[in-house]
Protein backbone atom coordinates (compact mmCIF):
# COMPACT_ATOMS: atom_id res chain seq x y z
CA UNK A 1 0.00 0.00 0.00
CA UNK A 2 2.79 2.34 0.91
CA UNK A 3 4.57 1.59 -2.37
CA UNK A 4 1.46 2.28 -4.42
CA UNK A 5 1.01 5.67 -2.81
CA UNK A 6 4.61 6.53 -3.41
CA UNK A 7 4.46 5.66 -7.11
CA UNK A 8 1.42 7.79 -7.54
CA UNK A 9 3.20 10.66 -5.86
CA UNK A 10 6.11 10.40 -8.30
CA UNK A 11 3.71 10.29 -11.22
CA UNK A 12 2.11 13.55 -10.11
CA UNK A 13 5.49 15.22 -10.13
CA UNK A 14 6.00 14.27 -13.77
CA UNK A 15 2.89 16.05 -14.97
CA UNK A 16 4.03 18.75 -17.33
CA UNK A 17 2.91 22.17 -16.23
CA UNK A 18 2.15 23.80 -19.51
CA UNK A 19 -1.55 24.46 -19.34
CA UNK A 20 -2.86 27.97 -19.37
CA UNK A 21 -5.92 30.03 -20.18
CA UNK A 22 -5.48 32.17 -23.22
CA UNK A 23 -7.35 35.06 -24.79
CA UNK A 24 -7.38 36.04 -28.42
CA UNK A 25 -6.49 39.64 -29.12
CA UNK A 26 -9.36 41.58 -30.70
CA UNK A 27 -6.90 43.58 -32.77
CA UNK A 28 -4.18 41.23 -34.04
CA UNK A 29 -5.87 37.88 -33.27
CA UNK A 30 -2.77 36.61 -31.52
CA UNK A 31 -3.37 34.43 -28.51
CA UNK A 32 -1.90 35.55 -25.24
CA UNK A 33 -1.89 34.10 -21.77
CA UNK A 34 -4.47 35.16 -19.24
CA UNK A 35 -3.47 32.82 -16.42
CA UNK A 36 -1.51 29.66 -15.87
CA UNK A 37 -2.95 26.44 -14.57
CA UNK A 38 -0.34 25.43 -12.06
CA UNK A 39 0.61 22.04 -10.65
CA UNK A 40 -0.67 23.16 -7.28
CA UNK A 41 -4.14 23.02 -8.81
CA UNK A 42 -3.93 19.54 -10.23
CA UNK A 43 -7.67 19.13 -10.15
CA UNK A 44 -7.91 22.19 -12.32
CA UNK A 45 -5.29 20.78 -14.64
CA UNK A 46 -7.30 17.69 -15.46
CA UNK A 47 -10.73 19.19 -15.22
CA UNK A 48 -10.04 22.79 -16.05
CA UNK A 49 -12.45 25.25 -14.59
CA UNK A 50 -12.51 28.67 -16.12
CA UNK A 51 -11.16 31.28 -13.75
CA UNK A 52 -13.69 33.71 -12.40
CA UNK A 53 -13.96 37.06 -14.11
CA UNK A 54 -16.12 40.06 -13.36
CA UNK A 55 -19.38 39.96 -15.36
CA UNK A 56 -18.40 43.11 -17.23
CA UNK A 57 -15.05 41.64 -18.22
CA UNK A 58 -11.48 42.64 -17.55
CA UNK A 59 -9.14 45.11 -19.23
CA UNK A 60 -6.17 43.31 -20.73
CA UNK A 61 -3.34 44.57 -22.87
CA UNK A 62 -2.16 42.40 -25.70
CA UNK A 63 1.59 41.72 -25.36
CA UNK A 64 1.93 41.41 -29.13
CA UNK A 65 0.42 44.65 -30.40
CA UNK A 66 -0.13 46.60 -27.16
CA UNK A 67 -3.84 47.07 -27.80
CA UNK A 68 -6.05 47.38 -24.74
CA UNK A 69 -9.27 45.48 -24.84
CA UNK A 70 -12.18 44.32 -22.77
CA UNK A 71 -12.24 40.57 -22.41
CA UNK A 72 -14.90 38.26 -21.08
CA UNK A 73 -14.91 34.87 -19.44
CA UNK A 74 -16.47 33.12 -22.42
CA UNK A 75 -13.50 34.18 -24.55
CA UNK A 76 -11.05 32.14 -22.49
CA UNK A 77 -9.69 29.06 -24.18
CA UNK A 78 -7.70 26.23 -22.65
CA UNK A 79 -4.24 25.62 -24.00
CA UNK A 80 -1.75 22.94 -23.05
ZN1 LIG B 1 -2.83 42.13 -30.25
PDB file of the backbone (N, CA, C, O) and the ligand in Angstrom, with CONECT records:
HET     ZN  A 101       1
ATOM      1  N   UNK A   1       0.835  -1.205   0.000  1.00  0.00           N
ATOM      2  CA  UNK A   1       0.000   0.000   0.000  1.00  0.00           C
ATOM      3  C   UNK A   1       0.867   1.250   0.000  1.00  0.00           C
ATOM      4  O   UNK A   1       0.615   2.216  -0.721  1.00  0.00           O
ATOM      5  N   UNK A   2       1.886   1.194   0.826  1.00  0.00           N
ATOM      6  CA  UNK A   2       2.793   2.338   0.914  1.00  0.00           C
ATOM      7  C   UNK A   2       3.473   2.582  -0.433  1.00  0.00           C
ATOM      8  O   UNK A   2       3.637   3.723  -0.864  1.00  0.00           O
ATOM      9  N   UNK A   3       3.870   1.480  -1.093  1.00  0.00           N
ATOM     10  CA  UNK A   3       4.573   1.592  -2.371  1.00  0.00           C
ATOM     11  C   UNK A   3       3.658   2.203  -3.429  1.00  0.00           C
ATOM     12  O   UNK A   3       4.075   3.061  -4.206  1.00  0.00           O
ATOM     13  N   UNK A   4       2.416   1.752  -3.447  1.00  0.00           N
ATOM     14  CA  UNK A   4       1.459   2.283  -4.416  1.00  0.00           C
ATOM     15  C   UNK A   4       1.318   3.801  -4.285  1.00  0.00           C
ATOM     16  O   UNK A   4       1.336   4.533  -5.275  1.00  0.00           O
ATOM     17  N   UNK A   5       1.180   4.243  -3.054  1.00  0.00           N
ATOM     18  CA  UNK A   5       1.013   5.673  -2.810  1.00  0.00           C
ATOM     19  C   UNK A   5       2.230   6.440  -3.297  1.00  0.00           C
ATOM     20  O   UNK A   5       2.123   7.524  -3.871  1.00  0.00           O
ATOM     21  N   UNK A   6       3.367   5.856  -3.056  1.00  0.00           N
ATOM     22  CA  UNK A   6       4.609   6.527  -3.406  1.00  0.00           C
ATOM     23  C   UNK A   6       4.739   6.648  -4.923  1.00  0.00           C
ATOM     24  O   UNK A   6       5.162   7.689  -5.427  1.00  0.00           O
ATOM     25  N   UNK A   7       4.382   5.604  -5.644  1.00  0.00           N
ATOM     26  CA  UNK A   7       4.459   5.656  -7.108  1.00  0.00           C
ATOM     27  C   UNK A   7       3.523   6.727  -7.653  1.00  0.00           C
ATOM     28  O   UNK A   7       3.867   7.463  -8.577  1.00  0.00           O
ATOM     29  N   UNK A   8       2.371   6.796  -7.082  1.00  0.00           N
ATOM     30  CA  UNK A   8       1.423   7.787  -7.544  1.00  0.00           C
ATOM     31  C   UNK A   8       1.974   9.198  -7.320  1.00  0.00           C
ATOM     32  O   UNK A   8       1.804  10.094  -8.148  1.00  0.00           O
ATOM     33  N   UNK A   9       2.625   9.361  -6.196  1.00  0.00           N
ATOM     34  CA  UNK A   9       3.199  10.659  -5.864  1.00  0.00           C
ATOM     35  C   UNK A   9       4.232  11.074  -6.915  1.00  0.00           C
ATOM     36  O   UNK A   9       4.258  12.220  -7.363  1.00  0.00           O
ATOM     37  N   UNK A  10       5.079  10.119  -7.296  1.00  0.00           N
ATOM     38  CA  UNK A  10       6.107  10.403  -8.300  1.00  0.00           C
ATOM     39  C   UNK A  10       5.450  10.745  -9.632  1.00  0.00           C
ATOM     40  O   UNK A  10       5.897  11.646 -10.343  1.00  0.00           O
ATOM     41  N   UNK A  11       4.400  10.028  -9.958  1.00  0.00           N
ATOM     42  CA  UNK A  11       3.715  10.285 -11.216  1.00  0.00           C
ATOM     43  C   UNK A  11       3.160  11.717 -11.259  1.00  0.00           C
ATOM     44  O   UNK A  11       3.231  12.383 -12.292  1.00  0.00           O
ATOM     45  N   UNK A  12       2.622  12.171 -10.160  1.00  0.00           N
ATOM     46  CA  UNK A  12       2.107  13.549 -10.111  1.00  0.00           C
ATOM     47  C   UNK A  12       3.207  14.540 -10.467  1.00  0.00           C
ATOM     48  O   UNK A  12       2.988  15.501 -11.205  1.00  0.00           O
ATOM     49  N   UNK A  13       4.393  14.284  -9.927  1.00  0.00           N
ATOM     50  CA  UNK A  13       5.490  15.224 -10.133  1.00  0.00           C
ATOM     51  C   UNK A  13       5.896  15.324 -11.597  1.00  0.00           C
ATOM     52  O   UNK A  13       6.477  16.323 -12.020  1.00  0.00           O
ATOM     53  N   UNK A  14       5.588  14.286 -12.366  1.00  0.00           N
ATOM     54  CA  UNK A  14       5.999  14.273 -13.774  1.00  0.00           C
ATOM     55  C   UNK A  14       5.001  14.990 -14.684  1.00  0.00           C
ATOM     56  O   UNK A  14       5.266  15.177 -15.872  1.00  0.00           O
ATOM     57  N   UNK A  15       3.897  15.375 -14.149  1.00  0.00           N
ATOM     58  CA  UNK A  15       2.889  16.053 -14.967  1.00  0.00           C
ATOM     59  C   UNK A  15       3.467  17.358 -15.504  1.00  0.00           C
ATOM     60  O   UNK A  15       3.883  18.222 -14.732  1.00  0.00           O
ATOM     61  N   UNK A  16       3.493  17.495 -16.797  1.00  0.00           N
ATOM     62  CA  UNK A  16       4.027  18.748 -17.334  1.00  0.00           C
ATOM     63  C   UNK A  16       3.103  19.917 -17.014  1.00  0.00           C
ATOM     64  O   UNK A  16       1.880  19.813 -17.112  1.00  0.00           O
ATOM     65  N   UNK A  17       3.707  21.011 -16.636  1.00  0.00           N
ATOM     66  CA  UNK A  17       2.909  22.170 -16.229  1.00  0.00           C
ATOM     67  C   UNK A  17       2.948  23.199 -17.345  1.00  0.00           C
ATOM     68  O   UNK A  17       3.685  24.184 -17.299  1.00  0.00           O
ATOM     69  N   UNK A  18       2.136  22.932 -18.337  1.00  0.00           N
ATOM     70  CA  UNK A  18       2.148  23.801 -19.511  1.00  0.00           C
ATOM     71  C   UNK A  18       0.782  24.426 -19.775  1.00  0.00           C
ATOM     72  O   UNK A  18       0.640  25.279 -20.651  1.00  0.00           O
ATOM     73  N   UNK A  19      -0.196  24.007 -19.031  1.00  0.00           N
ATOM     74  CA  UNK A  19      -1.550  24.456 -19.345  1.00  0.00           C
ATOM     75  C   UNK A  19      -1.761  25.903 -18.935  1.00  0.00           C
ATOM     76  O   UNK A  19      -1.227  26.367 -17.927  1.00  0.00           O
ATOM     77  N   UNK A  20      -2.536  26.594 -19.723  1.00  0.00           N
ATOM     78  CA  UNK A  20      -2.863  27.968 -19.373  1.00  0.00           C
ATOM     79  C   UNK A  20      -4.167  28.374 -20.059  1.00  0.00           C
ATOM     80  O   UNK A  20      -4.612  27.746 -21.019  1.00  0.00           O
ATOM     81  N   UNK A  21      -4.748  29.420 -19.544  1.00  0.00           N
ATOM     82  CA  UNK A  21      -5.916  30.031 -20.180  1.00  0.00           C
ATOM     83  C   UNK A  21      -5.430  31.146 -21.076  1.00  0.00           C
ATOM     84  O   UNK A  21      -4.628  31.987 -20.671  1.00  0.00           O
ATOM     85  N   UNK A  22      -5.923  31.144 -22.292  1.00  0.00           N
ATOM     86  CA  UNK A  22      -5.479  32.170 -23.224  1.00  0.00           C
ATOM     87  C   UNK A  22      -6.668  32.962 -23.767  1.00  0.00           C
ATOM     88  O   UNK A  22      -7.796  32.472 -23.826  1.00  0.00           O
ATOM     89  N   UNK A  23      -6.381  34.178 -24.152  1.00  0.00           N
ATOM     90  CA  UNK A  23      -7.352  35.057 -24.792  1.00  0.00           C
ATOM     91  C   UNK A  23      -6.842  35.403 -26.180  1.00  0.00           C
ATOM     92  O   UNK A  23      -5.636  35.436 -26.426  1.00  0.00           O
ATOM     93  N   UNK A  24      -7.774  35.657 -27.078  1.00  0.00           N
ATOM     94  CA  UNK A  24      -7.377  36.039 -28.421  1.00  0.00           C
ATOM     95  C   UNK A  24      -7.542  37.538 -28.574  1.00  0.00           C
ATOM     96  O   UNK A  24      -8.615  38.089 -28.331  1.00  0.00           O
ATOM     97  N   UNK A  25      -6.467  38.185 -28.978  1.00  0.00           N
ATOM     98  CA  UNK A  25      -6.490  39.639 -29.122  1.00  0.00           C
ATOM     99  C   UNK A  25      -7.538  40.055 -30.145  1.00  0.00           C
ATOM    100  O   UNK A  25      -7.649  39.461 -31.217  1.00  0.00           O
ATOM    101  N   UNK A  26      -8.312  41.097 -29.795  1.00  0.00           N
ATOM    102  CA  UNK A  26      -9.355  41.580 -30.697  1.00  0.00           C
ATOM    103  C   UNK A  26      -8.761  42.323 -31.891  1.00  0.00           C
ATOM    104  O   UNK A  26      -9.409  42.483 -32.925  1.00  0.00           O
ATOM    105  N   UNK A  27      -7.535  42.767 -31.733  1.00  0.00           N
ATOM    106  CA  UNK A  27      -6.895  43.580 -32.770  1.00  0.00           C
ATOM    107  C   UNK A  27      -6.051  42.740 -33.732  1.00  0.00           C
ATOM    108  O   UNK A  27      -6.244  42.790 -34.947  1.00  0.00           O
ATOM    109  N   UNK A  28      -5.110  41.965 -33.169  1.00  0.00           N
ATOM    110  CA  UNK A  28      -4.178  41.228 -34.037  1.00  0.00           C
ATOM    111  C   UNK A  28      -4.460  39.730 -34.069  1.00  0.00           C
ATOM    112  O   UNK A  28      -3.782  38.982 -34.773  1.00  0.00           O
ATOM    113  N   UNK A  29      -5.466  39.292 -33.302  1.00  0.00           N
ATOM    114  CA  UNK A  29      -5.874  37.882 -33.272  1.00  0.00           C
ATOM    115  C   UNK A  29      -4.802  36.926 -32.772  1.00  0.00           C
ATOM    116  O   UNK A  29      -4.908  35.715 -32.963  1.00  0.00           O
ATOM    117  N   UNK A  30      -3.778  37.463 -32.137  1.00  0.00           N
ATOM    118  CA  UNK A  30      -2.768  36.605 -31.524  1.00  0.00           C
ATOM    119  C   UNK A  30      -3.290  36.151 -30.161  1.00  0.00           C
ATOM    120  O   UNK A  30      -3.955  36.902 -29.447  1.00  0.00           O
ATOM    121  N   UNK A  31      -2.975  34.919 -29.829  1.00  0.00           N
ATOM    122  CA  UNK A  31      -3.374  34.427 -28.509  1.00  0.00           C
ATOM    123  C   UNK A  31      -2.339  34.829 -27.471  1.00  0.00           C
ATOM    124  O   UNK A  31      -1.135  34.756 -27.716  1.00  0.00           O
ATOM    125  N   UNK A  32      -2.815  35.249 -26.326  1.00  0.00           N
ATOM    126  CA  UNK A  32      -1.895  35.550 -25.238  1.00  0.00           C
ATOM    127  C   UNK A  32      -2.442  34.995 -23.937  1.00  0.00           C
ATOM    128  O   UNK A  32      -3.639  34.743 -23.798  1.00  0.00           O
ATOM    129  N   UNK A  33      -1.540  34.813 -22.994  1.00  0.00           N
ATOM    130  CA  UNK A  33      -1.887  34.105 -21.769  1.00  0.00           C
ATOM    131  C   UNK A  33      -2.655  34.991 -20.797  1.00  0.00           C
ATOM    132  O   UNK A  33      -2.266  36.128 -20.529  1.00  0.00           O
ATOM    133  N   UNK A  34      -3.731  34.459 -20.284  1.00  0.00           N
ATOM    134  CA  UNK A  34      -4.472  35.156 -19.238  1.00  0.00           C
ATOM    135  C   UNK A  34      -4.021  34.684 -17.865  1.00  0.00           C
ATOM    136  O   UNK A  34      -3.715  35.496 -16.991  1.00  0.00           O
ATOM    137  N   UNK A  35      -3.981  33.364 -17.676  1.00  0.00           N
ATOM    138  CA  UNK A  35      -3.473  32.825 -16.415  1.00  0.00           C
ATOM    139  C   UNK A  35      -2.990  31.402 -16.625  1.00  0.00           C
ATOM    140  O   UNK A  35      -3.461  30.689 -17.510  1.00  0.00           O
ATOM    141  N   UNK A  36      -2.057  31.013 -15.806  1.00  0.00           N
ATOM    142  CA  UNK A  36      -1.507  29.657 -15.866  1.00  0.00           C
ATOM    143  C   UNK A  36      -2.330  28.724 -14.994  1.00  0.00           C
ATOM    144  O   UNK A  36      -2.906  29.125 -13.983  1.00  0.00           O
ATOM    145  N   UNK A  37      -2.367  27.469 -15.417  1.00  0.00           N
ATOM    146  CA  UNK A  37      -2.953  26.444 -14.571  1.00  0.00           C
ATOM    147  C   UNK A  37      -1.786  25.690 -13.959  1.00  0.00           C
ATOM    148  O   UNK A  37      -1.101  24.927 -14.639  1.00  0.00           O
ATOM    149  N   UNK A  38      -1.568  25.908 -12.678  1.00  0.00           N
ATOM    150  CA  UNK A  38      -0.339  25.426 -12.058  1.00  0.00           C
ATOM    151  C   UNK A  38      -0.508  24.014 -11.505  1.00  0.00           C
ATOM    152  O   UNK A  38      -1.622  23.509 -11.365  1.00  0.00           O
ATOM    153  N   UNK A  39       0.623  23.394 -11.197  1.00  0.00           N
ATOM    154  CA  UNK A  39       0.611  22.042 -10.652  1.00  0.00           C
ATOM    155  C   UNK A  39      -0.034  22.002  -9.273  1.00  0.00           C
ATOM    156  O   UNK A  39      -0.517  20.958  -8.836  1.00  0.00           O
ATOM    157  N   UNK A  40      -0.039  23.132  -8.598  1.00  0.00           N
ATOM    158  CA  UNK A  40      -0.666  23.155  -7.281  1.00  0.00           C
ATOM    159  C   UNK A  40      -2.182  23.004  -7.409  1.00  0.00           C
ATOM    160  O   UNK A  40      -2.854  22.669  -6.434  1.00  0.00           O
ATOM    161  N   UNK A  41      -2.711  23.244  -8.581  1.00  0.00           N
ATOM    162  CA  UNK A  41      -4.138  23.023  -8.814  1.00  0.00           C
ATOM    163  C   UNK A  41      -4.338  21.863  -9.757  1.00  0.00           C
ATOM    164  O   UNK A  41      -4.897  22.021 -10.842  1.00  0.00           O
ATOM    165  N   UNK A  42      -3.882  20.700  -9.345  1.00  0.00           N
ATOM    166  CA  UNK A  42      -3.929  19.542 -10.233  1.00  0.00           C
ATOM    167  C   UNK A  42      -5.344  19.173 -10.648  1.00  0.00           C
ATOM    168  O   UNK A  42      -5.559  18.676 -11.753  1.00  0.00           O
ATOM    169  N   UNK A  43      -6.281  19.407  -9.794  1.00  0.00           N
ATOM    170  CA  UNK A  43      -7.672  19.125 -10.146  1.00  0.00           C
ATOM    171  C   UNK A  43      -8.080  20.028 -11.308  1.00  0.00           C
ATOM    172  O   UNK A  43      -8.789  19.614 -12.226  1.00  0.00           O
ATOM    173  N   UNK A  44      -7.613  21.269 -11.239  1.00  0.00           N
ATOM    174  CA  UNK A  44      -7.914  22.193 -12.324  1.00  0.00           C
ATOM    175  C   UNK A  44      -7.224  21.772 -13.617  1.00  0.00           C
ATOM    176  O   UNK A  44      -7.742  21.981 -14.714  1.00  0.00           O
ATOM    177  N   UNK A  45      -6.044  21.173 -13.464  1.00  0.00           N
ATOM    178  CA  UNK A  45      -5.285  20.780 -14.643  1.00  0.00           C
ATOM    179  C   UNK A  45      -6.039  19.721 -15.445  1.00  0.00           C
ATOM    180  O   UNK A  45      -6.069  19.768 -16.675  1.00  0.00           O
ATOM    181  N   UNK A  46      -6.635  18.787 -14.752  1.00  0.00           N
ATOM    182  CA  UNK A  46      -7.297  17.692 -15.460  1.00  0.00           C
ATOM    183  C   UNK A  46      -8.759  17.989 -15.771  1.00  0.00           C
ATOM    184  O   UNK A  46      -9.310  17.494 -16.754  1.00  0.00           O
ATOM    185  N   UNK A  47      -9.363  18.782 -14.943  1.00  0.00           N
ATOM    186  CA  UNK A  47     -10.733  19.191 -15.217  1.00  0.00           C
ATOM    187  C   UNK A  47     -10.761  20.709 -15.145  1.00  0.00           C
ATOM    188  O   UNK A  47     -11.254  21.286 -14.175  1.00  0.00           O
ATOM    189  N   UNK A  48     -10.238  21.339 -16.156  1.00  0.00           N
ATOM    190  CA  UNK A  48     -10.037  22.785 -16.054  1.00  0.00           C
ATOM    191  C   UNK A  48     -11.341  23.544 -15.863  1.00  0.00           C
ATOM    192  O   UNK A  48     -12.304  23.383 -16.613  1.00  0.00           O
ATOM    193  N   UNK A  49     -11.334  24.363 -14.848  1.00  0.00           N
ATOM    194  CA  UNK A  49     -12.455  25.250 -14.595  1.00  0.00           C
ATOM    195  C   UNK A  49     -12.021  26.650 -14.987  1.00  0.00           C
ATOM    196  O   UNK A  49     -10.943  27.109 -14.610  1.00  0.00           O
ATOM    197  N   UNK A  50     -12.856  27.309 -15.733  1.00  0.00           N
ATOM    198  CA  UNK A  50     -12.505  28.669 -16.125  1.00  0.00           C
ATOM    199  C   UNK A  50     -12.366  29.552 -14.900  1.00  0.00           C
ATOM    200  O   UNK A  50     -13.197  29.505 -13.993  1.00  0.00           O
ATOM    201  N   UNK A  51     -11.308  30.363 -14.874  1.00  0.00           N
ATOM    202  CA  UNK A  51     -11.158  31.281 -13.745  1.00  0.00           C
ATOM    203  C   UNK A  51     -12.301  32.292 -13.723  1.00  0.00           C
ATOM    204  O   UNK A  51     -12.865  32.653 -14.755  1.00  0.00           O
ATOM    205  N   UNK A  52     -12.612  32.724 -12.532  1.00  0.00           N
ATOM    206  CA  UNK A  52     -13.689  33.706 -12.402  1.00  0.00           C
ATOM    207  C   UNK A  52     -13.250  35.044 -12.978  1.00  0.00           C
ATOM    208  O   UNK A  52     -12.089  35.441 -12.875  1.00  0.00           O
ATOM    209  N   UNK A  53     -14.200  35.714 -13.577  1.00  0.00           N
ATOM    210  CA  UNK A  53     -13.960  37.058 -14.109  1.00  0.00           C
ATOM    211  C   UNK A  53     -15.154  37.914 -13.753  1.00  0.00           C
ATOM    212  O   UNK A  53     -16.261  37.397 -13.604  1.00  0.00           O
ATOM    213  N   UNK A  54     -14.952  39.203 -13.614  1.00  0.00           N
ATOM    214  CA  UNK A  54     -16.115  40.061 -13.364  1.00  0.00           C
ATOM    215  C   UNK A  54     -17.100  39.970 -14.535  1.00  0.00           C
ATOM    216  O   UNK A  54     -16.675  39.774 -15.673  1.00  0.00           O
ATOM    217  N   UNK A  55     -18.387  40.105 -14.283  1.00  0.00           N
ATOM    218  CA  UNK A  55     -19.376  39.959 -15.362  1.00  0.00           C
ATOM    219  C   UNK A  55     -19.203  40.978 -16.486  1.00  0.00           C
ATOM    220  O   UNK A  55     -19.592  40.724 -17.626  1.00  0.00           O
ATOM    221  N   UNK A  56     -18.621  42.124 -16.162  1.00  0.00           N
ATOM    222  CA  UNK A  56     -18.404  43.114 -17.226  1.00  0.00           C
ATOM    223  C   UNK A  56     -17.008  43.000 -17.845  1.00  0.00           C
ATOM    224  O   UNK A  56     -16.567  43.898 -18.562  1.00  0.00           O
ATOM    225  N   UNK A  57     -16.321  41.898 -17.565  1.00  0.00           N
ATOM    226  CA  UNK A  57     -15.050  41.638 -18.217  1.00  0.00           C
ATOM    227  C   UNK A  57     -13.871  42.298 -17.529  1.00  0.00           C
ATOM    228  O   UNK A  57     -14.016  43.007 -16.534  1.00  0.00           O
ATOM    229  N   UNK A  58     -12.704  42.043 -18.089  1.00  0.00           N
ATOM    230  CA  UNK A  58     -11.477  42.637 -17.551  1.00  0.00           C
ATOM    231  C   UNK A  58     -10.719  43.339 -18.671  1.00  0.00           C
ATOM    232  O   UNK A  58     -10.783  42.941 -19.834  1.00  0.00           O
ATOM    233  N   UNK A  59     -10.003  44.390 -18.291  1.00  0.00           N
ATOM    234  CA  UNK A  59      -9.141  45.106 -19.226  1.00  0.00           C
ATOM    235  C   UNK A  59      -7.817  44.368 -19.323  1.00  0.00           C
ATOM    236  O   UNK A  59      -7.141  44.161 -18.316  1.00  0.00           O
ATOM    237  N   UNK A  60      -7.450  43.976 -20.521  1.00  0.00           N
ATOM    238  CA  UNK A  60      -6.170  43.308 -20.733  1.00  0.00           C
ATOM    239  C   UNK A  60      -5.460  43.998 -21.881  1.00  0.00           C
ATOM    240  O   UNK A  60      -6.080  44.490 -22.824  1.00  0.00           O
ATOM    241  N   UNK A  61      -4.131  44.018 -21.770  1.00  0.00           N
ATOM    242  CA  UNK A  61      -3.337  44.573 -22.866  1.00  0.00           C
ATOM    243  C   UNK A  61      -2.647  43.441 -23.600  1.00  0.00           C
ATOM    244  O   UNK A  61      -1.998  42.595 -22.986  1.00  0.00           O
ATOM    245  N   UNK A  62      -2.786  43.430 -24.882  1.00  0.00           N
ATOM    246  CA  UNK A  62      -2.158  42.404 -25.702  1.00  0.00           C
ATOM    247  C   UNK A  62      -0.647  42.607 -25.708  1.00  0.00           C
ATOM    248  O   UNK A  62      -0.179  43.702 -26.020  1.00  0.00           O
ATOM    249  N   UNK A  63       0.130  41.569 -25.366  1.00  0.00           N
ATOM    250  CA  UNK A  63       1.592  41.716 -25.358  1.00  0.00           C
ATOM    251  C   UNK A  63       2.183  41.781 -26.761  1.00  0.00           C
ATOM    252  O   UNK A  63       3.344  42.155 -26.928  1.00  0.00           O
ATOM    253  N   UNK A  64       1.403  41.425 -27.759  1.00  0.00           N
ATOM    254  CA  UNK A  64       1.929  41.414 -29.127  1.00  0.00           C
ATOM    255  C   UNK A  64       1.798  42.773 -29.802  1.00  0.00           C
ATOM    256  O   UNK A  64       2.750  43.263 -30.408  1.00  0.00           O
ATOM    257  N   UNK A  65       0.622  43.379 -29.698  1.00  0.00           N
ATOM    258  CA  UNK A  65       0.416  44.654 -30.399  1.00  0.00           C
ATOM    259  C   UNK A  65       0.174  45.809 -29.443  1.00  0.00           C
ATOM    260  O   UNK A  65       0.115  46.960 -29.877  1.00  0.00           O
ATOM    261  N   UNK A  66       0.032  45.529 -28.140  1.00  0.00           N
ATOM    262  CA  UNK A  66      -0.127  46.601 -27.159  1.00  0.00           C
ATOM    263  C   UNK A  66      -1.529  47.171 -27.067  1.00  0.00           C
ATOM    264  O   UNK A  66      -1.762  48.139 -26.343  1.00  0.00           O
ATOM    265  N   UNK A  67      -2.460  46.580 -27.791  1.00  0.00           N
ATOM    266  CA  UNK A  67      -3.840  47.068 -27.804  1.00  0.00           C
ATOM    267  C   UNK A  67      -4.561  46.679 -26.508  1.00  0.00           C
ATOM    268  O   UNK A  67      -4.522  45.526 -26.078  1.00  0.00           O
ATOM    269  N   UNK A  68      -5.216  47.669 -25.900  1.00  0.00           N
ATOM    270  CA  UNK A  68      -6.053  47.382 -24.737  1.00  0.00           C
ATOM    271  C   UNK A  68      -7.416  46.919 -25.194  1.00  0.00           C
ATOM    272  O   UNK A  68      -7.966  47.419 -26.175  1.00  0.00           O
ATOM    273  N   UNK A  69      -7.948  45.962 -24.473  1.00  0.00           N
ATOM    274  CA  UNK A  69      -9.269  45.481 -24.844  1.00  0.00           C
ATOM    275  C   UNK A  69     -10.019  44.966 -23.642  1.00  0.00           C
ATOM    276  O   UNK A  69      -9.438  44.670 -22.598  1.00  0.00           O
ATOM    277  N   UNK A  70     -11.316  44.866 -23.810  1.00  0.00           N
ATOM    278  CA  UNK A  70     -12.180  44.324 -22.770  1.00  0.00           C
ATOM    279  C   UNK A  70     -12.426  42.861 -23.106  1.00  0.00           C
ATOM    280  O   UNK A  70     -12.890  42.530 -24.197  1.00  0.00           O
ATOM    281  N   UNK A  71     -12.110  41.993 -22.155  1.00  0.00           N
ATOM    282  CA  UNK A  71     -12.244  40.572 -22.413  1.00  0.00           C
ATOM    283  C   UNK A  71     -13.196  39.934 -21.423  1.00  0.00           C
ATOM    284  O   UNK A  71     -13.313  40.366 -20.277  1.00  0.00           O
ATOM    285  N   UNK A  72     -13.870  38.901 -21.888  1.00  0.00           N
ATOM    286  CA  UNK A  72     -14.896  38.257 -21.078  1.00  0.00           C
ATOM    287  C   UNK A  72     -14.560  36.785 -20.871  1.00  0.00           C
ATOM    288  O   UNK A  72     -13.767  36.183 -21.596  1.00  0.00           O
ATOM    289  N   UNK A  73     -15.195  36.245 -19.857  1.00  0.00           N
ATOM    290  CA  UNK A  73     -14.909  34.868 -19.445  1.00  0.00           C
ATOM    291  C   UNK A  73     -15.129  33.864 -20.575  1.00  0.00           C
ATOM    292  O   UNK A  73     -14.370  32.905 -20.720  1.00  0.00           O
ATOM    293  N   UNK A  74     -16.160  34.088 -21.365  1.00  0.00           N
ATOM    294  CA  UNK A  74     -16.467  33.116 -22.416  1.00  0.00           C
ATOM    295  C   UNK A  74     -15.418  33.113 -23.520  1.00  0.00           C
ATOM    296  O   UNK A  74     -15.402  32.214 -24.361  1.00  0.00           O
ATOM    297  N   UNK A  75     -14.538  34.119 -23.521  1.00  0.00           N
ATOM    298  CA  UNK A  75     -13.499  34.180 -24.553  1.00  0.00           C
ATOM    299  C   UNK A  75     -12.251  33.387 -24.165  1.00  0.00           C
ATOM    300  O   UNK A  75     -11.348  33.204 -24.982  1.00  0.00           O
ATOM    301  N   UNK A  76     -12.203  32.924 -22.931  1.00  0.00           N
ATOM    302  CA  UNK A  76     -11.052  32.141 -22.491  1.00  0.00           C
ATOM    303  C   UNK A  76     -11.025  30.796 -23.180  1.00  0.00           C
ATOM    304  O   UNK A  76     -12.047  30.120 -23.289  1.00  0.00           O
ATOM    305  N   UNK A  77      -9.847  30.412 -23.646  1.00  0.00           N
ATOM    306  CA  UNK A  77      -9.694  29.057 -24.178  1.00  0.00           C
ATOM    307  C   UNK A  77      -8.540  28.362 -23.449  1.00  0.00           C
ATOM    308  O   UNK A  77      -7.601  29.000 -22.974  1.00  0.00           O
ATOM    309  N   UNK A  78      -8.645  27.056 -23.380  1.00  0.00           N
ATOM    310  CA  UNK A  78      -7.702  26.230 -22.646  1.00  0.00           C
ATOM    311  C   UNK A  78      -6.592  25.789 -23.585  1.00  0.00           C
ATOM    312  O   UNK A  78      -6.850  25.261 -24.666  1.00  0.00           O
ATOM    313  N   UNK A  79      -5.378  26.007 -23.165  1.00  0.00           N
ATOM    314  CA  UNK A  79      -4.244  25.622 -24.004  1.00  0.00           C
ATOM    315  C   UNK A  79      -3.260  24.825 -23.174  1.00  0.00           C
ATOM    316  O   UNK A  79      -2.947  25.188 -22.040  1.00  0.00           O
ATOM    317  N   UNK A  80      -2.770  23.721 -23.753  1.00  0.00           N
ATOM    318  CA  UNK A  80      -1.753  22.939 -23.049  1.00  0.00           C
ATOM    319  C   UNK A  80      -0.456  22.968 -23.841  1.00  0.00           C
ATOM    320  O   UNK A  80       0.536  22.369 -23.424  1.00  0.00           O
TER     321      UNK A  80
HETATM  322 ZN    ZN A 101      -2.828  42.131 -30.246  1.00  0.00          ZN
END
